[in-house]
């Protein structure tokens, strides 16, 4: 049985070599489950080849977390073929310069 949302007790991370955080690690793996860790700083992806952990970090004056992740049900049961970064619109002060 896998942990429910927020339950990381007894979990052993299978982070990629040298702590690699790239989503490219998902390519070729079948997604079984996705959940957010207790402090919302970790995203766990259960695959047919093990569990991958992705984390966020903020700069000295910022904070980052995983929240409101939608449509992972559409990915569940499928094999990841490609991964790409997309630019999201935002209200950042940098966007207005």
Backbone as a ProteinNet text record, in pm:
[ID]
protein_1_A
[PRIMARY]
XXXXXXXXXXXXXXXXXXXXXXXXXXXXXXXXXXXXXXXXXXXXXXXXXXXXXXXXXXXXXXXXXXXXXXXXXXXXXXXXXXXXXXXXXXXXXXXXX
[TERTIARY]
84.8	0	89	55.2	134.5	82.4	167.8	123.2	15.3	-74.5	-175.1	-114.3	-188.8	-141.8	-89.7	30.2	86.6	150.2	140.2	196.4	329.2	439.3	571.2	639.7	568.3	628.9	680.3	800.9	859.4	895.6	891.1	920.5	1069.8	1124.5	1265.2	1271.3	1334	1340.3	1428.8	1386.2	1469	1501.2	1569.9	1608.2	1715.5	1716	1813.2	1956.3	2049.3	2190.1	2222.6	2302.6	2347.1	2229.2	2114.5	1998.9	1933.2	1955.2	1900.6	1750.2	1702.8	1561.4	1488.7	1553.9	1494.7	1373.7	1267.7	1148.7	1178.9	1291.8	1332.4	1341.6	1361	1369	1240.3	1130.4	1001.4	985.7	1065	1049.7	1069.7	972.5	977.4	916.7	870.3	811.3	659.2	591.9	446.1	408.2	322.9	282.2	170.2	190.6	89.6	17.7	90.2	29.4	117.4	54.1	126.2	69.9	158.2	109	209.4	158	238.4	273.1	398	443.9	386.3	409.4	352.8	376.2	497.7	529.1	504.8	448.7	420.3	545.7	662.1	788	836.3	764.1	803.2	685.4	715.1	618.5	670.2	589.1	628.6	552.3	623.9	562.9	594.9	491.5	508.2	499.3	602.2	605.5	621.6	616.7	637.7	782.4	871	1011.9	1056.5	961.6	995.8	933.1	969.3	914.3	1019.9	980.4	1068.7	1021.8	1116.2	1084.5	1138.7	1054.5	1093.5	1070.4	1163.6	1151	1163	1114.7	1126.5	1214	1269.5	1345	1328.7	1325.2	1312.4	1444.7	1458.7	1576.9	1568.4	1661.7	1667.1	1541.6	1475.7	1359.2	1232.4	1227.1	1106.8	1073.7	957.4	912.9	847.1	869.6	811.9	745.7	638	569.5	485.7	446.2	355	213.5	123	-14.7	-107.5	-229.6	-333.7	-286.6	-245.5	-201.8	-323.1	-352.1	-471.8	-437.5	-532.5	-530.6	-422.7	-368.1	-273.4	-343.9	-475.9	-551.3	-537.6	-524.7	-509.3	-375.7	-277.7	-144.9	-133.8	-212.6	-207.2	-236.3	-147.3	-161.6	-92.1	-46.7	20.8	172	240.3	386.4	428.7	519.1	567	657.6	622.9	700.8	793.5	745.7	826.5	800.6	893.3	880.5	927.7	852	895.2	862.7	946	922	833.3	738.2	653.5	658.8	648.1	646.9	504.4	485	352.6	339.8	224	204.4	202.8	244.2	246	239.7	229.5	225.1	357	461.5	592.1	634.3	703.2	757.7	852.7	920	1010.8	936	809.9	729.5	693.4	697.4	654.5	770.4	892.1	1010.6	1029.3
-118.7	0	124.5	219.8	342.6	447.7	539.6	645.4	731.5	780.7	874.1	1013.4	1110.9	1248.8	1289.5	1342.7	1394.2	1290.2	1162.9	1059.7	1009.4	1056.7	1016.7	922.3	873.5	788.5	659	624.2	500.3	500.5	615.2	622.4	637.8	558.2	570.2	625.9	739.5	807.4	734.7	733	680.8	795.1	895.9	1010.5	965.7	1025.3	989.8	1012.9	966.6	981	1126.4	1149.2	1282.4	1376	1321	1403.3	1469.9	1419.2	1479.7	1498.7	1618.1	1651.2	1652.4	1626.3	1638.7	1548.3	1605.4	1527	1428.3	1444.3	1351.7	1208.9	1194.2	1061.1	981.9	1050.1	982.5	912	951.5	895.8	744.3	674.1	528.9	456.9	532.5	471.1	482.4	379.7	379.1	442.5	544.3	616.6	540.6	512.9	442.8	536	631.5	721.2	844	957.2	1081.5	1139.1	1180.1	1244.5	1345.6	1440.9	1548.4	1511.6	1538.8	1509.1	1602.7	1568.3	1636.7	1787.3	1832.1	1974.8	2045	1975.2	2025.7	2065.4	2020.8	2051	1934	1823.1	1704.4	1650.8	1608.3	1543.4	1403.1	1302	1162	1103.5	1037.2	972.5	823.8	743.3	598.7	546.7	472.1	417.5	265.8	202.6	58.6	21.5	122.7	97.7	156.2	196.7	252.1	388.6	451.7	582.2	689.4	795.6	908.8	1025.3	1098.9	1212.6	1339.4	1441	1570.9	1672.1	1764.4	1862.7	2004	2099.4	2240.7	2307.6	2421.1	2500	2646.4	2728.5	2871.6	2941	3059.2	3141.5	3198.1	3279.1	3330	3408.4	3467.2	3550.4	3500.5	3374	3320.2	3183.5	3135.7	3004.7	2934.6	2804.4	2727.2	2603	2557.3	2436.1	2381.7	2255.7	2192.9	2211.9	2253.1	2274.8	2265.5	2221.2	2220.1	2158.8	2035.3	1965.7	1894	1924.1	1872.1	1774.9	1687.6	1599.3	1491.5	1456.5	1345.8	1213.2	1210.5	1088	1054.2	1157.3	1134.2	1067.6	1087.2	1029.5	890	864.3	736.8	620.1	521.4	403.9	417.1	538	561.7	561.2	543.3	547.8	685.4	749.7	882	868.3	938.4	933.3	1053.4	1171.9	1293.4	1381.5	1471.1	1570.6	1702.5	1809.6	1939.9	2047.6	2150.7	2266.4	2362.9	2422.3	2522.8	2649.8	2762.1	2891.6	2922.5	2955.4	2988.9	3140	3194.3	3337.5	3368.1	3488.3	3522.2	3671.6	3706.3	3846.4	3890.9	3819.6	3850.4	3992.5	4054.9	4189.2	4185.8	4073.7	4061.8	4063.3	4015.5	4014.4	4155.7	4250.4	4387.5	4480.2	4429.9	4513.1	4530.4
0	0	0	-85.6	-96.1	-0.3	40.6	131.9	67	148.5	100.6	99.9	49.4	43.3	180.4	183.5	307.4	397.6	367.2	453.6	396.9	455.5	407.5	506.8	604.1	706.2	644.8	675.9	629.1	481.8	417	274.1	251.1	161.1	123.2	-17.8	-34.4	-163.3	-262.9	-387.5	-495.5	-590.5	-539.5	-620.4	-718.2	-836.8	-939.8	-895.3	-975.2	-942.4	-914.8	-810.9	-770.7	-745.2	-704.5	-670.5	-789.9	-909.6	-1031	-1019.1	-1051.7	-1039.3	-1172.4	-1281.3	-1414.2	-1433.4	-1488.7	-1522.5	-1634.5	-1701.6	-1807.3	-1753	-1622.3	-1560.3	-1576	-1608.8	-1623.9	-1758.6	-1857.5	-1992.5	-1990.5	-2052.1	-2060.6	-1941.6	-1842.5	-1723.2	-1726.6	-1675.2	-1663.5	-1530.6	-1533.4	-1413.1	-1342.6	-1213.8	-1134.9	-1038.3	-979.9	-881.7	-865.3	-833.2	-806.1	-677.1	-585.9	-464.4	-412.4	-335.7	-278.3	-135.5	-96.3	38.7	143	266.6	383.1	383.9	360.1	366.6	232.3	136.1	2.2	-74.8	-28.9	-96.5	-181.5	-177.9	-253.9	-334.2	-456.3	-542.3	-567.8	-536.8	-554.5	-671.6	-760.2	-875.3	-866.6	-844.8	-840.1	-982.8	-1025.4	-1160.6	-1153	-1268.8	-1274.7	-1243.6	-1234.5	-1206.8	-1073.4	-990.8	-860.3	-839.8	-730.1	-695.4	-718.3	-787.3	-809.9	-724.3	-668.8	-584	-649.6	-657.5	-709.3	-597.9	-578	-471	-526.5	-450.3	-485.1	-380.7	-417.5	-320.7	-357.2	-255.9	-278.5	-253.3	-309	-285.8	-144.1	-107	30.6	69.6	-25.5	6.4	-61.7	-90.6	-155	-97.9	-134.7	-90.1	-208	-220.6	-330.3	-274.5	-339.7	-297.1	-412.3	-400.1	-494.4	-441.8	-530.1	-487.6	-608.3	-584.4	-687.4	-818.7	-813.2	-933.1	-992.1	-1118.2	-1183.5	-1296.1	-1325.7	-1442.6	-1441.6	-1328	-1325.9	-1351.1	-1331.9	-1364.5	-1512.6	-1596.3	-1740.1	-1770.8	-1685.2	-1704.3	-1643.1	-1539.1	-1468	-1562.1	-1560.4	-1645.5	-1779.7	-1811.2	-1938.5	-1922.8	-2033.8	-2036	-2086	-2014.2	-2052	-2174.1	-2280	-2405.1	-2419.2	-2378.8	-2388.7	-2267.2	-2241.8	-2135.3	-2194.2	-2170	-2218.5	-2116.7	-2112.6	-2027.9	-2104	-2033.3	-2096	-2013.8	-2081.1	-2015.1	-1972.8	-1847.2	-1796.9	-1783	-1813.7	-1794.3	-1645.8	-1610.3	-1468.1	-1445	-1318.6	-1278.5	-1218.5	-1246	-1188.1	-1223	-1130.7	-1155.1	-1274.5	-1296	-1409.4	-1541.5	-1542.6	-1665.2	-1708.3	-1615.9	-1645.6	-1677.3	-1675.5	-1702.6	-1850
[MASK]
+++++++++++++++++++++++++++++++++++++++++++++++++++++++++++++++++++++++++++++++++++++++++++++++++

